[in-house]
Amino acid sequence: MYICQNIMNLSALELVRFRISISLIVLLHLHFFSYGQWEWNHPYPQGHTLTEIYFTDADHAWAGGSYGTILYTENGGQSWKNQFADTYSTFNFIFFIDPENGWACGTSGTIFKTINGGESWENISTPGLSNFYSIHFINEMEGWVSSIDTIRHTSDGGETWYPKVTGSFTAYFDLHFSDSLHGCAIGSSGVAALTYDGGESWLFGNTGTGNTLNDMFFIEDNTVWAVGMDGTILFSNDAGLNWTSKNSGTDQDLYTVYFFDQNEGWAAGGTEGFYAESIILHTTDAGNTWTAFYPETNTPVYSICFGDDQRGYCVGPNGVMNFTSDGGESWSTYDYLTFNDLKYTYFLNEQYGWIIGGYSDILHTMDCGEHWTINNVDVTYINTLFFINENTGWATAQDFMDEILLKTQNGGEDWYPVYSSSNGPSFYSIFFIDENIGLTGGYQGKLWRTTDGGQTWTDKSFNTNHVVKDFWFLNQYEGWCFTYSYPDNEIYKTYDGGSSWESIFYGDFLGIWQVQMVDPLYGWAITGFSEEVYFTNDGGNSWNLNANNPAFDYESLYFTSPTEGWIVGRDGHIAATADGGETWSDQGIHTGIDFFDISFTSDSKGWIIGEDGAIFHTINGGIISGIDEFNKKETDSTIFIYPNPFKQTANIKFKLNSTSQIVVEIYNHNSQKLITLFNGTLDSGQYYLTWNAAENNPGIYYSKITINGISLTKKMILVDF
């Protein structure tokens, strides 16, 4: 509900106050996993690769992985939360000596330490070192960490590390010390290195294999199991000096092993790549026979661990978590709809949304993203879709050589073709004004219009080789059509609902990628071949290159107002502006995940989608930790001026977080006050002022805004008409 309130009736003042009343909806099983300012919505609890999971008891466990991910549960995995470590390195191993004291090691010599159960993690890394693969402590002070060719030792809790060279150029993927003297490390080429003097000297065990060994598990000081590539399973009863091979029954790579006792244990791994597969092996007779389980996630298992004899977890790529609560009799996973790339999102409102993924998948939510369903449509490829209400929508698709327009009347549960042709409309972009009148565009300037819901189409094509990329309509009559073809772009406008069009702009954008109009005058565009952002403030008749642009590969943009917008792109980049592109803040998650589309349903609630089924959500505009980094702390407000430079009128927008005494004044470059736009008390909320400068000469002016006695001055530039 929006409430509009006039404060004063002055020719120089237009002050509008917006308040949004949001009803609180209590949703069960709503999983949003926080990563800074944006939250994972799918998969749950997050989508980074997990390489390690470690239980200290039945309730407390940690999982670590790529991009500094550390997850923590205090209820046996019923829920997980992020424990932030300030790194983008991958954690390869996590080890705790008790529920409070733990370490995590990983790539580029990364080591983090916690003394409070992960509430905070301290970076104790040594710069310049190679990857660390495993870490083990026997008490709070003394521990070892493994890398290539070297085992390092610490006696001060990890503050300093000293190398213990083994004499073998081996990547040691796991190590274990039973006390300060006796230790074992395993790694590439089937190497098992043993020390009886704390690492001062090493000897090599007889493993009988040249396969890389990835993980080992000590049941007692002398009894140890190891697993490796090509289904290798080894057993030793002399702490790793001599090994016996066990028949695993598989040639799949095994990455992890865990034993309850002398007889019952688990090994897991799988195949990576295009034909990825999971395998979990179980033995109850000391490894003489193994029973195989094949989880449906089809991703290899990198680590397995049990909190007790009933509850266990295994983790792997894309944040996959398989779990059992019956001692491994059955394995389940959190709801993963898809690991296909998600490329296009359309939200009708906060409640109803659709996402296109893979080649022909459509994801749908009816409850603000709490639950998603997935429907694989029987076509070759889906381009885009458009809905006019929660039930009625259309999708453009290809099926082999045919162009197809699909329609649904039940929110996407069922789709049926309403038009199919190999030489008819080139369905690429689509927009419907109402249930009957719609437009679709494609290659070679193809533009078609329907007045019967897509049953028949009238050719309205342009005489151009451009791709008809997108449409935007102000009402049922007035709208824009955006076309591009490297390096040229052309924009058309209609005043009769798309029946006729006129060209209003032709220019060189180096390949326009996406355009969005936010109101009748203001619009934004990004290019697909360079890091360029353009804006218009005259309805698309002219476009200006924005001066300050984010530095990454753009994929999508979304603006909720002329000044507030976001751009997303490759490698998890998110850039936000609140001053019309003058400055950009980094809201990036830096996951390494490519983002392909962004959309907002309000000025604060938005969605980002990307590769490997990633869906992110924000309810605060992506503000870090709930703190608006555009706010000035001393004024408890947000202030923006747009456009700037301006031709006749300038808009002054400010947001108050609390009831405040406000004075807004305009000064010229000689510090002479020209007008007081407002002087009074305002409640918390968002406000707009407009200064009409028609009677003033072009030049530099200043707006002085005083909030609770603290003043801010912002420069304004008035230009010629």
C-alpha positions, 0 to 999 in steps of 0.5 A, spaced: 500 500 500 502 506 497 500 513 501 501 519 497 501 526 502 502 533 500 506 537 505 506 544 501 503 547 495 508 551 492 510 551 485 517 550 487 516 544 491 513 537 490 514 533 496 511 526 496 512 521 501 512 513 500 510 508 506 510 501 504 505 497 509 508 490 509 504 484 512 508 479 515 507 472 512 509 466 517 512 461 512 514 454 514 520 451 512 522 457 508 530 457 507 534 463 506 541 462 507 545 469 508 551 470 505 553 478 507 547 482 503 544 477 499 541 470 501 542 463 498 535 461 496 537 455 492 540 450 493 539 449 501 543 451 505 548 454 499 551 452 493 558 452 494 562 446 493 563 443 500 570 439 501 569 437 508 564 435 514 566 434 521 562 432 527 564 433 534 558 430 537 551 428 535 549 435 535 555 440 533 558 439 526 562 444 521 562 443 513 567 447 509 569 448 502 570 453 496 570 461 497 571 461 504 565 457 506 564 454 513 557 452 515 555 450 522 550 446 525 548 445 533 542 441 532 545 435 528 544 438 521 536 440 522 539 447 520 545 450 518 548 457 518 554 461 515 560 462 520 564 467 516 571 467 514 575 473 511 577 469 505 576 467 498 580 460 499 577 453 498 578 450 505 580 443 504 580 440 511 576 442 518 579 439 525 576 440 532 579 438 538 573 439 542 567 444 540 570 450 542 577 449 539 578 448 531 582 449 525 581 450 517 586 449 512 586 450 505 588 453 498 594 458 498 597 457 505 590 458 508 589 457 515 584 459 520 583 458 527 577 459 532 577 458 540 569 459 540 566 454 536 566 458 530 563 464 532 569 468 530 575 465 525 582 468 526 586 468 520 593 465 521 595 464 514 602 464 512 603 468 505 606 465 500 605 458 502 602 452 497 596 449 498 594 445 505 590 439 504 589 436 511 590 439 519 591 435 525 592 437 532 593 433 539 592 439 543 590 446 543 598 448 542 601 442 538 599 440 531 601 439 523 599 441 517 600 437 510 602 440 503 606 438 497 613 435 499 612 438 506 609 437 513 609 443 517 609 443 525 606 448 530 607 448 538 603 455 539 596 453 536 598 455 529 601 462 530 608 459 527 609 453 523 616 449 521 617 445 515 618 437 516 621 435 510 619 428 508 624 426 502 618 425 497 615 430 492 608 428 494 602 431 495 600 429 502 592 429 502 591 427 509 595 426 516 594 423 523 598 424 529 596 419 535 601 423 540 607 428 539 611 423 536 607 418 532 604 420 525 602 418 518 601 422 512 598 419 505 598 422 498 599 421 491 602 415 488 600 411 493 605 414 498 604 413 506 609 416 510 610 415 517 614 418 523 616 416 530 619 422 532 614 428 531 616 429 523 624 429 524 625 423 520 620 419 516 620 412 513 615 410 508 610 404 508 608 399 504 601 400 501 602 396 494 599 401 490 600 407 485 594 410 486 593 416 489 590 416 497 585 421 499 583 420 506 584 415 512 581 414 518 584 411 525 580 407 529 585 406 534 592 408 534 594 402 530 588 401 526 587 405 520 583 405 513 585 409 507 581 410 500 583 413 494 583 413 486 580 407 482 576 404 488 582 403 492 581 401 499 587 399 504 587 397 511 593 397 516 594 394 523 600 397 524 599 405 524 600 405 516 607 401 515 604 395 512 597 395 508 592 390 506 588 391 500 580 390 500 576 389 494 571 395 494 567 392 488 568 399 484 573 402 480 570 409 482 574 414 485 574 414 493 575 421 497 573 419 504 572 414 509 569 413 516 569 407 521 564 406 527 568 401 530 573 395 527 567 392 523 562 397 521 565 403 516 563 407 510 567 409 504 564 414 499 566 418 492 564 418 485 565 420 478 566 427 476 565 431 469 559 430 465 557 423 467 558 425 474 555 419 479 555 419 487 557 412 490 557 410 498 560 404 500 558 400 507 561 395 510 559 391 517 565 385 516 571 389 517 571 391 509 571 384 507 564 386 503 561 392 501 554 394 499 554 400 494 548 406 495 548 411 489 545 417 491 540 421 486 544 427 486 549 424 481 555 428 484 561 425 487 562 425 495 568 429 498 567 427 505 563 423 510 562 423 517 557 421 523 555 424 529 552 418 532 551 411 530 544 413 526 546 420 524 551 422 518 552 427 512 556 427 506 558 433 502 560 435 495 560 439 489 554 445 489 553 444 496 550 438 496 549 434 502 546 427 503 544 425 510 542 419 513 538 418 520 537 411 520 545 409 520 545 409 513 539 404 511 537 410 507 540 416 504 536 423 503 538 430 500 536 437 501 531 439 495 535 440 489 531 442 483 536 443 478 544 444 477 542 447 470 544 454 469 538 459 470 538 464 465 531 468 465 527 470 471 520 473 471 516 476 477 509 478 477 509 480 484 513 478 490 509 472 491 509 469 483 515 468 480 518 464 474 525 462 472 527 459 465 533 454 466 537 449 462 534 448 455 527 447 457 526 447 464 521 452 468 521 453 475 515 456 479 514 459 486 507 461 488 509 463 495 515 468 495 520 463 493 519 459 499 518 453 495 519 452 487 516 447 482 520 445 476 517 443 469 521 440 463 517 443 457 517 438 451 521 443 447 528 444 445 529 450 448 526 456 451 528 463 450 523 467 454 516 468 458 511 473 460 505 473 464 499 478 465 497 474 471 498 468 476 495 464 471 496 466 464 503 466 461 506 465 454 513 462 453 517 463 446 521 457 444 524 453 439 523 445 437 528 443 432 527 448 426 520 450 428 519 457 432 513 456 437 509 460 442 507 456 448 501 458 453 499 456 460 493 458 463 494 454 470 501 458 472 505 454 468 503 447 470 501 445 463 504 449 457 501 448 450 503 451 443 498 456 440 503 458 434 508 454 431 511 455 424 518 454 421 517 461 417 513 465 421 514 469 427 521 469 429 520 468 437 525 471 441 522 477 445 515 477 448 511 482 451 503 482 452 499 488 453 493 484 455 490 477 454 489 478 447 494 484 444 501 481 444 508 483 441 514 478 439 520 479 436 526 476 433 532 476 428 533 480 422 528 486 425 522 481 425 516 484 429 509 481 429 503 483 433 497 479 435 490 481 437 487 474 439 492 471 444 497 469 439 493 465 435 494 469 429 500 474 428 500 480 423 507 482 420 510 489 423 517 488 422 522 493 421 527 494 415 533 492 419 538 486 420 537 488 428 535 483 433 528 485 436 531 485 443 526 487 448 519 491 449 517 496 455 510 499 455 508 505 459 501 503 458 496 500 453 498 505 448 505 508 449 511 503 449 518 502 446 522 497 442 529 496 443 533 492 437 541 491 436 546 488 432 553 489 433 555 495 433 549 499 431 542 499 435 536 502 434 530 504 438 523 505 436 516 508 439 509 506 439 503 510 441 498 505 438 499 499 442 504 496 437 500 497 431 505 502 428 512 504 430 517 510 429 524 510 430 527 515 435 534 513 436 539 510 432 546 509 435 553 506 436 553 502 443 557 497 441 552 492 442 546 493 447 545 487 451 539 490 455 535 496 456 530 498 461 526 504 462 524 506 469 519 511 467 517 515 461 523 519 461 529 515 465 532 509 462 538 505 463 542 500 458 548 495 458 552 493 453 555 486 451 561 487 448 564 492 453 563 495 460 559 500 458 553 503 461 548 508 458 542 512 460 537 516 457 533 522 461 528 524 455 524 518 453 530 514 449 531 520 444 538 520 446 543 516 450 549 518 454 555 514 456 555 514 464 562 516 466 563 511 472 562 504 471 563 497 474 569 493 472 566 486 470 563 483 465 555 485 465 550 480 464 543 484 467 541 490 470 535 492 474 533 499 476 527 501 481 528 508 480 532 513 476 537 513 481 537 506 484 539 500 480 543 494 480 548 490 475 550 483 475 555 479 471 560 474 471 564 471 477 558 473 482 559 480 481 553 485 483 554 493 483 549 497 486 548 505 485 543 509 489 545 516 486 544 515 478 550 511 476 555 517 479 558 511 484 557 504 485 558 500 491 560 492 491 555 488 493 558 482 490 558 475 493 564 473 489 562 466 489 565 464 482 558 463 480 556 467 474 550 471 474 545 471 468 539 475 470 536 480 476 529 482 477 526 486 483 519 486 485 520 492 490 525 497 491 528 492 496 526 485 494 530 482 489 532 476 486 539 474 482 539 467 478 545 464 475 549 458 473 549 451 477 542 452 479 543 458 483 538 463 486 539 469 491 534 473 494 534 480 498 529 483 502 533 489 503 536 491 497 542 488 498 545 492 503 550 489 507 548 486 514 542 490 514 546 497 514 545 502 508 552 503 506 549 509 502 547 512 509 551 518 512 551 516 519 551 523 522 545 524 519 541 518 519 539 519 512 540 518 504 540 523 500 540 523 492 540 528 486 537 527 479 538 528 474 545 531 475 547 535 470 539 537 469 536 542 464 530 545 468 528 541 474 532 537 479 529 532 483 532 531 491 530 525 494 532 523 501 530 518 506 529 519 513 530 513 518 527 517 524 523 523 525 527 529 523 528 536 523 529 538 516 531 544 512 532 544 504 535 550 501 538 552 494 545 556 493 548 559 487 556 559 486 557 565 490 554 562 496 547 566 496 541 563 498 536 562 492 530 559 496 528 555 501 524 548 499 522 546 505 523 547 513 519 543 518 519 536 521 518 530 517 517 522 520 521 517 517 520 515 510 522 517 503 521 524 500 522 527 494 523 535 492 523 538 485 527 545 484 524 548 478 530 552 476 527 555 469 529 562 471 536 561 473 542 561 468 546 555 467 551 554 472 553 551 478 548 551 484 548 547 491 543 544 495 544 544 502 540 539 506 540 540 514 538 534 518 537 535 525 542 540 525 547 537 521 548 539 514 550 536 507 552 540 501 551 537 494 553 540 487 548 541 482 549 543 475 544 547 470 545 546 463 542 550 457 536 547 454 
